[in-house]
Structure formats: structure tokens, C-alpha cells
Amino acid sequence: MKTSGRAELKRLNDWRYHGAVPLQQSAGLVQGLYVNELCVRLMPRFQADQAFFGVYASTLLLLARPAQQAGALRFFERRLLDASGFGVDYRQTMDNGDWIQADGHYRFDPAHGFCLGTPVDGLSGAQILAIAQNDWHLPGALALARHINTRRILHVLEGRTWHSQHWVS
């Protein structure tokens, strides 16, 4: 894709239409708005990243499948944070550099990432590792991924909310 223009709103010069994304259900449409708003708020202006555009396009396709919507959104949020330079390491703790263990307990600091915790903190290493591998079969992994991504995004946005935040699950 090539763009031209001196203003902030550019014109696409070289692109190919591959058909509309089949978001015919209201949930998929709303989630598509959520994905777009996050891109606008988190991606640096004029950053051309073809690999991330592939994640964006595949996420929109997955939103057309109700059974895959939640996992697709959590994966997209993680990849968007990574692409914008605000990603979180799901394999290593930030306080002491130890590898996250499936039988360990951790807490999440939205400014830094995962830190060693206690059983009271409630974040199991198994769930964190499941999120790292996009394995949504472990009970609680999707909910924890949403919680972690939301806290990190709020931190990056310095507490400003985004309008579609409350529209998706």
C-alpha cells in the first residue's frame, strides 16, 4: 500500500479490494468499531506496519465467527500493545527476571508487567502462560487476558477512557 498527501489524512494510491469483511451480526460490528478505536488511540500516526495490518485484517475476519470473537479481541489487544511499543512479557517477571512458572503466583503492575506475588494476588502462572500461547481453553484465561489488557491500555492512555471500551466483552 502506498499513500500520498501532505495533510494528516492521506490518500491510498496502490491497493486491492479483496471483498468486504462479513460482519453481519451486531456484536461483530461493535467489536470492529472497538478494534478501530484502539488502533487510532494507540498506534503512532503514520506508522506503516504490514505485519500488524495482517493481524488487524485477520481479527476482523475472526469477528465474523461468534465462537472466536473473545479470543480474537484478546490476541489483537496484545499485538496492538506490542506494535505500539507497550507490550507486556508473559514469560518473565519484571521484578526479578525469573521465568513465569505454571505453579507460581503473580501480580500485575500495569506500568511494568508481571511481578512475583502470593496466592492471595490471584494470578496463576498457568493462566498467564496460557494467555502467552493464546490457549483459551484454560478456565479464566480469557477473563484474565481482558483484565490485563484493559489495565495496560488504561495505563498507556494515562487514564483516558476510550468510548467503545464498555461495548465489548
PyMOL commands that set and color helices and strands:
alter all, ss='L'
color gray80, all
select helices_A, chain A and resi 26-42+50-62+66-83+119-121+125-132+141-156+163-166
alter helices_A, ss='H'
color red, helices_A
select strands_A, chain A and resi 3-4+11-12+105-109+113-116+123-124
alter strands_A, ss='S'
color yellow, strands_A
deselect
rebuild
show_as cartoon
